[in-house]
Amino acid sequence: MRVSTLKKFFATAAIFCACATAFAQTAANGGAAEASGAPLWAQLADAVGKNHFNLFATAMFLLAIVHSFFYGEFLYLSNRIKVVGDHARNFREVAIRFLRFLSEVEIVFALWLLPLFIGYVYYFGWESLVSYIDEMAYEKERFAEPVFVLVIMSISATRPIVDLASKAIEVVARMWGNTVRAWWCCILIVGSLLGSFITEPAAITICALLLCEHFFKYEPSAKFKYATLGLLLVSISIGGTLTPFAAPPVLMVKKPWDWDFMFMLETFAWKSILGIFISVMAYAFFFRKEFKLLEQKKRQAAQAQEQRECSPAWLIVCHVFFLICSILLMHYTVFIVFLFFMFLGLIKVTLPFQDKFKVENPLLVCIFLASLVIHGSFQGWWIGPVLGSLNDVSVFIGSIVLTSFNDNAAITYLATLAPNFSDEAKYLIVAGAVTGGGLTLIANAPNLAGASILKPQFGNAISPAKLFLGAIGPTLVAAAIYFFLI
């Protein structure tokens, strides 16, 4: 086993132990859920005692998380296999492809659904599994978001939409000098805030594509790349809180807690804008010397660069129409699938004005989100009691920590099922969920949409540890603003 593998193993184990210790300390200090009056560990033990599958489902979920942390080891092993001569060539190629398949983060959680489903069938039977999945698909509509992300990401990644966004951001960038730094700042500030209006998956898709065009192509350092990625994920997560319909964690509590547009504007909007602006300006100052090097590369590239013809206005209008319709139909899976088929027809007819249409990345993100929805649906037995056992200060920290290991929309959804949260606690839960939305790729649903586009810039593999380090600064800024400016 490589030294780096051991480091990752101990680092992962340390994170889990630290979280478990924190929760144990909370329980020992008298934290108890008001609904039942029982200590936290007693509630968890009771839940496992009544249904042993709870523990099995959480074990599969944790193994999937650990697998995602060790993706690089499978990539390393695939590169060690050499295809020499004709003997066993096909078997070696299959082994290489299989190991690289295991290194795809988008596939990891889907793979771990197989033992989860086998265990469910063992405990409850095949008919129960079919009924459970049907209930999630049709009654709870839990798969509407993965399908929506597939459609919105595909539409947002087309040349006309990117051209429109690029022209809009260029207006602001020219005011700041039209430099690499100006584009970088405008994409991260303006692009992130667009998530409150065109939804976070669309915003992160556009931001990622523009960053590839105006930042990553000038080959910044690895440290700067991860800092930018972490900043993007955090900014997208908190940038969607200006309205109550764009950020998944806010959308989950909108109706149960009666959070309307004015509430979000007064409570979250200005804090989110302030947090994004401070973080972007701080990173811009920290990497000011590297921006000068990137600007030199831009001047050199500009001499040989050909100007690409912008998409015609009528085609941009058509794409914007489909984008708006997708947002309006985001909760109606059948209609949005029909809309997507119509959009594919538009792509085929207008092919001379389009770039090569790629559906692989959106499809992988859709599979990832659907898998995460299923895994997350079995974690309520421990997330709910943990949130219910924390005081107002601890619930903010707990929400950030739990978000790192589960989709933040699942955290806020489970919070709506607890009847005894105060208004301040409700605010802190959602604030913590959006604050921690950039620490890991699974913390916020749109993260994988951006990561799938930017992954080639990181050697086709994004390090969870380096992403965490890149995101921790903006996360702390957002946490301080949300917590101290209540």
N, C-alpha and C positions, 0 to 999 in steps of 0.2 A: 504493500500500500504506500502510495506517495506521501511525502511530508505534508503537501498541501491538502491532501485528502484528510489526514489526521487533524489538521488545523480546522478544516471545515466541520468535521465531526464534533470536535470538542466545542467549537463556537456554537454550533446548532444546539448541542446538549446544554450548553451554558444558558442560552436564550430560554429554552424550555424550563430549565430549573429555576431561573430567575423569575419567570412568570408564575410558576407554581408556588415559589416561596412567597412572592408578593401576595398572591391570593390566600395562601395559608395564613400569613400574618394578619391579613384583613379579617379572616374568619376567627382567628385567635383573639383579636382585639374586640370581639363581640359583634362583628358584622353579622346581621341576620336579616333574612327576607321578612318584611312585615306581613306578607300575605300568609305565611305559614308559621312564623315565629321559631322555626327550627334553624340551628346553625347551618352554615353553608355546606360543610362536608357531610353533615347528616342528610341534607337534601340530595346531594349528589349520590351518596351511598344508597339512599332509598330509590332514586331513579334507576340506578344500575341493578339493584335488587329486584325491582319490578320488571325490568326489561334488560336482560344481559346484552341484547343487541346494541344498546346505546354505547356501551364501552367498545364493542367491536367496530361500530361505525366510526367512532372517534379515532380509534387506532388506525383504521384505513386512511382517514383524513390526515392524520399526523404523518403517516408513512408517505403519503403523496407530497406533503410539504417538504419532508426530508429529501425525497427523490428530486424535487425541484431545486433544492440547494446543491445537489450533487450531479447536476446535469453535465458539468464539465468533465467528470470522470468517464462518463460513457463516450464523450467526444474524444477524450484522450485515448481510450482503449481502441476506438475505431481507427484512429490514426496510426496506432501501433501495428495493426494488421497489414501485412504486405501481400499484395497479389503478384506472385512471381511464377511465371510459367503457366502452362495450361492445366496442370494437375490441380484439381480442387479449386480452380479459379472461381467457378460459380458459387461454391459454398462459402468461400472467403468474401466474395462480394455481398452475398446475402448477410453474412455476419456483420460486415461493415455497415450496410444499410440499416440493419436491425439496431445496432448500437447507436447510430446517429438518430434513428427514430426515437430511441429512449432518451436522447438528449434534447428533444423538442419540448420546451416548457408547456406549450399549448396542448400537447398530447398527454402529459403526465397524469393530470387528474382524470382524464377519460380512461386511461389504462387501469387506474386503481378503482374504477367503477366495477370492473369485472369481479374481483374478489368481494367487493361490497355487495353486488347483486347475488353472487353465489351464497354469501352468508345470509342475506335476507331470505332467499328461497329456503335455505336450511332451517331458519328460525320460524318463518311464517308461511312458506309455500309460494308456488309460482303465481297462483291467482291473486294473492295479496300484493305481490310485487307489481303485477300488471295494473291492478286497481289503484295502487299508490301513484304510479307514474301517470296514469290517466287523470287522476284527481289533480296532480300538479299541473298537467298540461291544459286541461279544459276548465276545471273549476277554479283553481287558484291562479291560472295563467302565469305560472312562474317562468315559462320558456318564451314569453313574449319579448323580454329584453334581449336574450341572445339573438333571436331572429331580427329584432330591430337593429342591433349593432351590426349584424351582417349586411343589412340593406343600407343603413346610413353610412357605414364605412366604405362600402363599394361606391356609392354615389359621391361621397365627399372626396374620394381619391381620384376622380376623373379630372382630366385636363381643364375643362371649362370652369369647374368649381374652384380648383386650385388657382387658375388664372384670375378669377374674380377676387378671391381672398388676397392673392399676391398684389393686385392693383390697389386694393383697399389699404393694405398694410404699407405699401410703398409710399402712399401719400403721407403717412405719418413718419416713415423712415427718412424720407427726403427732408423733412423739417429738422431732423437730427443729423443731417449730413450724408445720408445714404451709404453709411459705412457698414462693415460687418457687425460692429457693436450696435448700431442703430437698428439694423434688421433683427438681430438677436433679441434686443430689448423689446421691440415692438411685437415680435411674434409671441414672446413669453407673456407680455402684459395684455396686449389687445386680443391676441388669439385665445388666451386662457379665459378672459372675460366673455368672449363670444360663446363659451360653453353654456352660459346662462340663458341663451336665446336660441341657439341652433342645436342644443344638447351637447353633453360632454364628449360622446364618441365622435361626433362630427368635428368638434373643435380640436380634439387631440389628433385626429387624422390629418386635418389641414395643417396644424402646427408642425407635426412630424415631417410632413412632406416639404413644407417651407424651410424647416431647419436643415433638411437634407440639401436643398437647393442653395441656401444662403449662408450656411454655417459649416455643416459637416463635410461638405465637399472640399473645404480648404484644409482638411486634416488637422484638427486641433489635437492636443495631447489627450491621452486616455483619462487623465484626471479631470480635464475640462469637459470631456464627453460625458462622464458619469455625473459631474456636477450639473450639467445642462439637463440630462435626462431626469435626475432627481428633482430638480427645480421645476421642470415641465410637469411631472406627475403631481407634485404637490400643488402647483398653481392651477392645474386643471381641476383637481379635487375641490379646492376651496373657491375657485373661480365660478363654479356652477351654482353658488348659493345666493346669487342676486335675485333669482326667481324661484318659485316653489315647484317648478315642473321639469327642471333640467338635470339636477344632480340626483342620482338614484337614492342615496340615503335620505335626502329631503323629501323626495317623492313618496317614500314609504310612510312618512309621518304627516304628510300634508292634510289628509282627510281625517285620520284619527285624532290629531291634536289641533286641527283647525288653524293651520299656518297658511295664511294667505299672502298675496304679493306684498302688501304693505308691511306685514310682520317681517318678512324676509328682508325687505328694503331697510327697515329701521333697525333690525337686530343683527343681521349678518353682512349685508351688502358692503357697507363702508369699511367694516373690519377686514373683509376679504380683499377688497381693493388695496387697502393699506398694507396688508400682509404680503401680497404679491409684489407691490411696488418696492417695499423695503428689501425683500429677498433678492429681487432682480437687480436692484441698484447695488446691493452689497456684493453679489457675485460679479457684477460688471466691474466693480472697483478692485476686487480681489484678483481677477484675471486680466487686469488692464494691460499688463505687459504682453500677454499672449495675444490679445486683440490686435496689437500693433503688428505682430508677425503674421496674423491672419489677413490683415489689411494689405500687407505686401504681397501675399499670395493671391489675393483678389485682383490686384492691379496687374500682376503677371498673367493671370488667367483671362482677364478682360481683353487682352490684346488678341488672343486666339479664339475667343468665344464668339459664337454666332448667335445673333438675336433670334429667338424663336417667335414665330408669328402667333399672336394672341388669338384665342378662340373667338369666333364671330358672336356678335351680341345676341342674335336670335337663339343660338345654341346654349349660351349661358342662361338665358331666360328659361329655356326648357329644362335645363338641369336644376335650376333654382326651384322651379315648379315641383319637380319630383322630390327635391330635398324638403320643401315645406310640407308637401303631402305626406311624406314619410314621418315627419315629426308629428303631424296632426293624427296620423293613424298608428302611432307607436304602440298602442295598447290593443290593436285589432289585428291579430296575427294573420288571419286569412286575407284580409284586405291588403296588408302590407306585402305579403308574398305575391299577390296578384299585381300590385304596383311594381314590384321588383321585376317580374316577368315583362311588364310593359317597358320598363327602363332598359332591360336587355335588348328589347326590340329597337329602341331609340339608338342604343350603342351600335347595333349592327347596321342600321340605316346610315348613321353619320360617321361611319368608321374612318373616312379620310381626315376628319377633324379630331380624332381621338387618339390617345396613346394606347398602347397595348393594355387591354382590360384584363386585370388579374383578380381572380376571386379566391385564390388559394389562401392568402393571409386573412381576409375577412371570414372565410369558412373555418379556419383553424381557431380564430378568436371566438367564433360562435360555439364551436365544440367545447372550448375551454370554459366559457361562461355557463353553458348548459350543464357541464360536469360539475362545476363549482356550485351551481344551484342545488343539484342533487346532494352533493356532499354536505353543503351547508344546511340543508333541510333536516339533517339528522343531528345537528349540533345544538339544537335549542335546549336540550335537557341539561346542559351545563352552562351555556352562555346566559340564559335567562336568570337562573339563580345567582350566578356570579355578579351580574349587573344589579340585581335586586339586593345584594348583600353589602353594596358599597355606599359610602356616604357621598355627598355632593362633590367633594374634592377628589375622592378616589374614583368616582364614576367617570370623571373626565380622563384621568390617566388610564383607567381600565378600558375605556372605549378606544383610546388610541392604541393600546397594546393588543386588544382583541381584533381590532381592524387589521393589524399587520398579518394576522393568520386567518382571516376570513373576510369575505366581501363586506365593505362597510354598510351596504344596503341591508344585509342580513342582520347586522348589529342593531340598526335603528328599527327594523321591522320587529325583532324580538322585544325591543324596548316598548313598543306600542302595546304589547300583550300584558305588560305589567301595569296594574291599575293605580299604584301608589307613588308614582314619581311626581315630585313637585315641578313647578314650571321651570325653576332654575336647573333642576336635574335633567329635564327634557332638553333644555338648551345645551347643557354640557355634554350630554350623550351625542347629540348631532354634531356639535362643535368638535368633539374628540374624534368622531367617525370621519369627518371630512379632513381634519388635521392629519390623521395618520394614513390618509389615502394614497400617499406617495412613497411610503417606506418599503413596500414590496410590490411585486407585479400583481399579486392576488388581492391587494388591499382595496382596490377600486376597479369596478368593472371595465371602464374605458382604458385602463392602463395597458392591457394586452393589445389593444388596437394601435396605440402609439408604438409600443415595443416591437410589434411584428413588422412595422415599417422601418424602424431604426435599427433593428437587430443586425443587418449587414454592416452597419457602421461600427459594431463592436465585435467583429469577427464571428458573426452568426451565433453569438452566445453572450447574454448579459449576466454579469456576476451579481447575485443577490446581495453579497456583502458590500461590494463597491457601490451598488445602487443605494443601499441603506446609508452609506457614508455621504453620498451625494445629496440625499434627501433630508438628512438629519438637521442641517442648518435651517432651511426653509420651514421644516416641521416645527422646530423650536420657536421660530419667529411667529408662526401662525398660532401655536399653542399659547404663547405669552399674550398675544393680542386678544384672542378669544377669551382667555381666562381672566386677565386683569382689567379688561375693558367691558365687563358685563354691563 
